[in-house]
C-alpha cells in the first residue's frame, strides 16, 4: 500500500510540474516570439499577449448552481434512483446548461465569438461558391479561406451552406448547432458506456460528464458538433457489438456513416477511429457474434461516405496534404515541437480535470474497473496519443482534442459509487470547481 501511495504522489507531482513548466516556458516563448499566439500558455487566450483576466459574470453563478446540484445528486445517489432512460437525456441537458452558463460569463459574446470571429467558418459563406463547385475546387482554392476552413475538411462549410439555404443564416444557428452537440455528447458517451460496461458504469460516469472542465470549449466552437458526431458513431458501434442477430450489421452501417462523416468534418477523425477499434478488437478476440458484422457494416459504410465525397470532387488524402502544407506555412512554423510535446499534454490535463487524472491512475494501478470500460478509456488515450504523435496540432488542443477527452473522463467513474462518500464528492466537486475557476480566469479564443 505504501508503494502505491508513493507512486500516486509521484504521478501527481509530475503532472503539476508538467503544467507549471508549460505555463512558464510558454509565457517566455510568447514574450520572445509573439507569433506563436498563445497568450495563456499552455492554453490559447483570445488576447495573444495575455489571455488571463479574472472576471465575474452571472453565468458563473448559474454554473455554480448546476455544479452544486450535481454534487448534491452524487451525495444522495440520485444517479441510481432514476431510470436510465431518463438519466441519460437529463445528463445531456445538464451538460449543455453547464457549458452554456459558463460561456455566458462574457454575455452573449461568450457564445457568439466562436462563430463570428474572422478566423472561423461563417465568414467564408460570402466567398465560397455553390456547394458542388466548392467541394470540387476546395483543395485548389484552400488558401482563399479562413484559418479554420484551411485546417479542416470541407464538411462543416457544407453544413452551414445547407442551413443558409434553409433560411437559417447568421450566427445563432451556428451557436445552436454547438449547443445541440454539447447536449448530445454525454448522451452518446453514456450509451456507449452502457453498451460496453453496463448501467452501473453509465451511472457512475454521468455526473463527471456534466461538469468536466472541457465544457469551456464546447458551446463556443464547431468542434462540439464533431465531438458529438464521433461519440454517436461509437455509441452505435457499441450497440452493434452487443447485438447477436443480423441487425448488428445495421448498427455498424449507421455507425460507419457517422464515423465516415466525421472524417470530412475534422482530420482528427482519422485518429478517432481508435476509440471504437479497441473494443472491437476485444470483441473479436472473444468471438462475440456481433463483432464481425458490426465491423463489416461500419467499414463498408465509411468507405461509401468517402466514395461519395470523392465522386463530388474531394479526395480526403489530397485535402489532408493541402491542410498540412497550409499549417506548416502558417503559425506552426513558429511553434517548436520541443515545447508543444510537453504543452499539449499539459493542456489536456487541464481540460480533462483532476478527477480524470486520479481515475486514470487508479484504473492503471489497481485495475479497479472492468475490462469493458477500460477498452473505451484505452481507445480514447491511444487516439489522443496518435494525434499528438502526428504533430498535426501544436497548441489549441484544448479545442481540437475535444474528440478524445470524454472517453478519458469516464475513467473518473472508478472514483464514484452508489454510496457517494468523500471520494465521489471530491471527484465531482473538483471537476466543477476546476471548470468554474478556469472560466473565471481565462478569456479563451473560443
C-alpha positions in Angstrom: 0.0 0.0 0.0 2.9 2.3 0.8 4.4 1.8 -2.6 1.1 2.5 -4.3 0.6 5.8 -2.3 4.2 6.8 -3.2 3.6 6.2 -6.9 0.4 8.2 -6.7 2.2 11.2 -5.1 4.9 10.9 -7.7 2.4 10.9 -10.6 0.6 14.0 -9.2 3.9 15.7 -8.7 5.0 15.1 -12.3 1.5 16.3 -13.5 1.8 19.5 -11.5 5.4 20.1 -12.7 4.3 19.4 -16.3 1.6 22.1 -16.2 3.8 24.6 -14.3 6.8 24.2 -16.7 4.5 24.5 -19.7 3.0 27.7 -18.3 6.4 29.2 -17.5 8.1 28.1 -20.7 5.1 29.1 -22.9 4.9 32.6 -21.3 8.6 33.1 -22.0 8.2 31.8 -25.6 5.2 34.1 -26.2 7.2 37.1 -24.9 10.2 36.3 -27.1 8.2 35.1 -30.2 4.8 36.8 -30.3 4.0 34.9 -33.5 3.3 31.7 -31.5 -0.1 33.2 -30.4 -0.6 31.6 -27.1 -1.4 34.2 -24.6 -2.5 31.8 -21.8 0.2 29.1 -22.0 -0.3 26.2 -22.3 -3.8 27.2 -23.4 -4.7 29.8 -26.1 -6.2 33.1 -25.0 -8.3 35.5 -27.0 -5.6 38.2 -26.3 -2.4 36.7 -27.8 -0.3 38.5 -25.2 -2.3 37.9 -22.1 -5.4 35.7 -22.2 -5.7 35.6 -18.4 -8.2 38.0 -17.0 -10.1 37.4 -13.7 -13.7 38.5 -14.1 -17.2 37.8 -12.7 -20.4 37.1 -14.6 -23.8 35.8 -13.6 -23.1 32.9 -15.8 -20.6 31.7 -13.2 -23.3 31.8 -10.5 -25.6 29.7 -12.7 -22.8 27.2 -13.5 -22.0 27.0 -9.8 -25.7 26.2 -9.1 -25.6 23.4 -11.7 -22.3 22.1 -10.2 -23.7 22.3 -6.7 -26.8 20.3 -7.8 -24.6 17.6 -9.4 -22.6 17.4 -6.2 -25.7 17.1 -4.2 -27.0 14.4 -6.5 -23.8 12.5 -6.1 -24.1 12.7 -2.3 -27.7 11.5 -2.3 -27.2 8.8 -5.0 -29.7 10.4 -7.5 -27.9 8.8 -10.4 -29.1 5.4 -9.1 -32.7 6.4 -8.3 -33.7 7.5 -11.8 -34.4 5.1 -14.7 -31.5 5.1 -17.2 -33.9 6.1 -20.0 -34.4 9.4 -18.1 -30.9 9.8 -16.6 -29.2 9.8 -20.0 -31.1 12.7 -21.6 -31.1 14.6 -18.3 -27.3 14.3 -18.2 -27.1 15.7 -21.7 -29.4 18.6 -20.8 -27.4 19.4 -17.6 -24.1 19.3 -19.5 -25.5 21.7 -22.1 -26.8 24.0 -19.5 -23.5 24.0 -17.5 -21.4 24.7 -20.6 -23.8 27.5 -21.8 -23.8 29.2 -18.5 -20.0 29.1 -18.4 -19.9 30.8 -21.8 -22.4 33.4 -20.7 -19.9 34.7 -18.2 -19.0 37.1 -21.0 -22.6 37.7 -22.0 -23.9 36.7 -25.4 -20.4 37.5 -26.9 -19.2 34.4 -25.0 -21.5 32.3 -27.2 -21.2 34.3 -30.5 -17.4 35.0 -30.6 -16.6 31.4 -31.7 -19.0 31.7 -34.6 -18.4 35.2 -35.8 -14.6 35.6 -35.5 -12.8 36.2 -38.8 -10.8 33.0 -38.4 -14.0 30.8 -38.2 -16.3 29.2 -40.7 -19.2 31.5 -41.1 -17.2 34.4 -42.7 -16.5 32.1 -45.7 -20.1 31.8 -46.8 -20.0 35.1 -48.7 -16.9 34.0 -50.8 -17.5 30.2 -51.1 -19.1 29.2 -54.4 -22.1 26.8 -54.6 -21.7 23.5 -52.7 -20.7 21.4 -55.7 -18.2 23.8 -57.0 -16.9 24.5 -53.5 -16.2 20.8 -53.0 -14.6 20.2 -56.4 -12.2 23.2 -56.0 -11.7 23.1 -52.3 -8.1 21.9 -52.4 -7.1 24.2 -55.3 -8.7 27.2 -53.6 -7.9 26.4 -50.0 -5.7 29.5 -49.4 -8.7 31.7 -50.1 -10.5 30.7 -47.0 -10.2 31.5 -43.3 -7.8 29.7 -40.9 -10.3 27.2 -39.6 -11.5 26.2 -43.1 -8.0 25.7 -44.2 -7.4 23.5 -41.2 -10.3 21.2 -41.8 -12.1 19.2 -44.5 -14.9 21.0 -46.2 -17.8 19.2 -44.4 -18.8 21.9 -41.9 -18.9 24.6 -44.5 -21.3 22.4 -46.5 -23.5 22.1 -43.3 -23.5 25.9 -42.9 -24.4 26.3 -46.6 -27.3 23.9 -46.1 -28.5 26.0 -43.1 -28.1 29.2 -45.0 -30.2 27.8 -48.0 -32.9 26.8 -45.5 -33.1 30.3 -44.2 -31.2 29.7 -41.0 -28.5 32.2 -41.6 -26.5 34.3 -39.2 -24.5 33.3 -36.1 -27.3 32.0 -33.8 -28.0 28.8 -35.9 -24.2 28.1 -35.7 -24.3 28.5 -31.9 -27.4 26.3 -31.8 -25.5 23.5 -33.5 -22.7 23.7 -31.0 -25.2 23.7 -28.1 -27.0 20.7 -29.6 -23.6 18.9 -29.9 -22.8 19.7 -26.3 -26.1 18.1 -25.2 -25.8 15.1 -27.5 -22.2 14.3 -26.5 -22.7 12.9 -23.0 -25.9 11.1 -24.2 -23.8 9.3 -26.8 -21.0 8.6 -24.4 -23.3 7.1 -21.7 -25.0 4.9 -24.3 -21.6 3.6 -25.3 -20.6 3.0 -21.7 -23.9 1.2 -21.0 -23.5 -0.9 -24.1 -19.9 -1.9 -23.3 -19.8 -2.0 -19.5 -23.4 -1.9 -18.2 -25.7 0.5 -16.5 -23.6 0.7 -13.3 -20.7 2.4 -15.1 -23.0 4.6 -17.1 -24.5 5.9 -13.8 -21.0 6.4 -12.3 -19.9 8.4 -15.4 -22.9 10.7 -15.6 -22.0 13.4 -13.1 -18.5 13.6 -14.4 -19.6 14.2 -18.0 -21.8 17.2 -16.8 -19.1 19.2 -15.1 -15.9 18.3 -17.0 -13.6 21.3 -17.5 -13.5 20.8 -21.3 -17.1 22.2 -21.2 -15.4 25.7 -21.6 -14.7 24.9 -25.3 -17.9 23.0 -26.2 -20.7 25.5 -27.0 -18.2 28.0 -28.2 -16.7 26.0 -31.1 -17.8 23.8 -34.0 -15.7 21.1 -32.5 -18.7 20.4 -30.2 -20.5 19.2 -33.3 -17.6 17.0 -34.4 -17.3 15.5 -30.9 -21.0 14.6 -30.8 -20.9 13.1 -34.3 -17.9 10.9 -33.3 -19.4 9.9 -30.0 -22.7 9.0 -31.7 -20.8 6.7 -34.1 -19.0 5.0 -31.1 -22.4 4.5 -29.3 -24.0 2.9 -32.3 -20.9 0.7 -32.9 -21.0 -0.4 -29.2 -24.7 -1.3 -29.5 -23.8 -3.4 -32.6 -21.1 -5.3 -30.7 -23.7 -6.5 -28.2 -26.3 -7.4 -30.8 -26.5 -11.1 -31.7 -28.5 -11.1 -34.9 -28.1 -9.7 -38.4 -29.1 -6.3 -37.0 -25.5 -5.9 -35.8 -24.6 -5.1 -39.4 -27.2 -2.4 -39.5 -25.9 -0.8 -36.3 -22.4 -1.0 -37.8 -23.6 0.6 -41.0 -25.1 3.6 -39.3 -22.1 3.9 -37.1 -19.8 3.8 -40.1 -21.8 6.5 -41.7 -21.3 8.7 -38.7 -17.6 8.0 -38.4 -17.1 8.3 -42.1 -18.8 11.7 -42.0 -16.6 12.7 -39.1 -13.6 12.3 -41.5 -15.0 15.2 -43.6 -15.6 17.4 -40.6 -12.1 17.1 -39.0 -8.9 15.3 -39.9 -8.8 14.2 -36.3 -11.5 11.7 -37.3 -8.7 9.5 -38.7 -7.2 9.1 -35.2 -10.6 8.9 -33.6 -11.4 5.5 -35.1 -9.1 4.1 -32.5 -11.8 4.7 -29.9 -14.2 2.1 -31.3 -11.3 0.0 -32.7 -10.1 -1.1 -29.2 -13.5 -2.6 -28.0 -13.9 -4.1 -31.5 -10.6 -5.9 -31.3 -11.5 -7.2 -27.8 -14.9 -8.3 -29.0 -13.4 -10.2 -32.0 -10.9 -11.9 -29.8 -13.7 -13.1 -27.5 -15.7 -14.2 -30.5 -18.8 -12.2 -29.8 -21.4 -12.8 -32.5 -22.0 -9.2 -33.3 -18.3 -8.2 -33.6 -17.6 -9.1 -37.2 -20.9 -8.0 -38.8 -20.7 -4.7 -36.9 -17.2 -4.0 -38.0 -18.0 -5.1 -41.6 -21.0 -2.8 -41.7 -19.0 0.1 -40.3 -16.1 -0.3 -42.7 -18.4 -0.5 -45.8 -20.5 2.5 -44.8 -17.4 4.6 -44.0 -16.0 3.6 -47.4 -19.3 4.6 -49.0 -19.2 8.1 -47.4 -15.6 8.5 -48.6 -16.6 7.4 -52.1 -19.4 9.9 -52.2 -17.1 12.8 -51.4 -14.6 11.5 -54.0 -17.3 11.5 -56.6 -18.2 15.0 -55.6 -14.6 16.1 -56.3 -12.9 15.9 -52.9 -10.3 13.2 -52.1 -9.6 13.1 -48.4 -5.9 12.5 -48.7 -5.5 15.4 -51.1 -7.3 17.6 -48.6 -5.1 16.4 -45.7 -2.0 17.1 -47.6 -3.2 20.6 -48.6 -4.1 21.3 -45.0 -0.7 20.1 -43.7 1.0 22.4 -46.2 -1.1 25.4 -45.1 -0.4 24.5 -41.5 3.3 24.3 -41.8 3.5 27.5 -43.8 1.5 29.3 -41.2 1.7 29.6 -37.4 3.1 26.0 -36.9 6.4 27.1 -38.4 6.9 29.4 -35.3 5.8 26.7 -32.8 8.7 24.5 -31.8 7.6 20.9 -31.2 10.1 20.6 -28.3 7.7 22.9 -26.3 4.4 21.6 -27.6 5.4 18.0 -27.0 5.0 19.0 -23.3 2.4 21.8 -23.5 -0.1 19.7 -25.5 -0.2 17.2 -22.7 -0.4 19.9 -20.1 -3.4 21.5 -21.8 -5.0 18.1 -22.0 -4.6 17.6 -18.3 -6.3 20.9 -17.6 -9.2 20.1 -20.0 -9.9 16.7 -18.5 -9.7 17.8 -14.9 -8.1 16.4 -11.7 -10.7 13.7 -11.2 -10.0 12.2 -14.6 -6.3 12.1 -13.8 -7.0 10.5 -10.5 -9.3 7.9 -12.1 -6.7 7.1 -14.7 -4.1 6.5 -12.0 -6.4 4.3 -10.0 -7.5 2.4 -13.1 -3.9 1.8 -14.1 -2.5 0.9 -10.6 -5.4 -1.1 -9.1 -7.2 -2.5 -12.2 -10.3 -1.3 -10.3 -12.6 -1.1 -13.4 -13.9 -4.0 -15.5 -12.1 -4.7 -18.8 -15.0 -3.4 -21.0 -14.9 0.2 -19.8 -11.1 0.1 -19.9 -11.3 -0.5 -23.6 -13.2 2.8 -24.1 -10.7 4.7 -22.0 -7.7 3.0 -23.7 -9.2 3.8 -27.1 -9.5 7.5 -26.2 -6.0 7.5 -24.8 -4.5 5.9 -27.9 -6.4 8.2 -30.2 -5.1 11.3 -28.3 -1.5 10.0 -28.3 -1.8 9.2 -32.0 -3.0 12.8 -32.7 -0.1 14.1 -30.6 2.5 12.0 -32.4 1.1 13.2 -35.8 2.3 16.8 -34.9 -0.9 17.9 -36.6 -1.7 20.2 -33.7 0.8 22.4 -31.9 -1.3 24.3 -29.4 -5.1 24.8 -29.4 -5.5 21.1 -28.4 -8.0 22.1 -25.6 -10.4 22.5 -28.5 -9.0 20.3 -31.2 -8.8 17.2 -28.9 -12.3 17.6 -27.6 -13.0 14.4 -29.6 -10.9 12.3 -27.2 -11.5 14.0 -23.8 -14.9 12.4 -22.9 -13.5 8.9 -23.3 -10.8 9.8 -20.8 -13.2 11.5 -18.4 -15.2 8.3 -17.9 -12.0 6.9 -16.2 -13.1 9.1 -13.2 -16.1 6.8 -12.8 -13.9 4.4 -10.7 -14.0 7.2 -8.0 -17.8 7.3 -7.9 -20.0 4.8 -6.2 -23.7 4.4 -5.3 -22.9 5.2 -1.7 -21.5 8.5 -2.5 -18.8 9.2 0.1 -16.0 11.7 0.3 -14.0 10.3 -2.7 -17.0 10.6 -5.0 -17.8 14.1 -3.8 -14.2 15.2 -4.1 -14.1 13.8 -7.7 -17.3 15.6 -8.9 -16.6 18.7 -6.9 -13.0 19.1 -8.1 -14.2 18.9 -11.7 -16.9 21.5 -11.2 -14.6 23.9 -9.3 -11.8 23.5 -11.9 -14.2 24.4 -14.8 -15.7 27.4 -13.0 -12.3 28.8 -11.8 -10.8 28.3 -15.3 -13.7 30.1 -16.9 -13.4 33.0 -14.4 -9.7 33.3 -15.2 -9.3 32.5 -18.9 -10.6 34.6 -21.8 -10.5 31.8 -24.3 -10.1 32.3 -28.1 -13.2 30.2 -28.5 
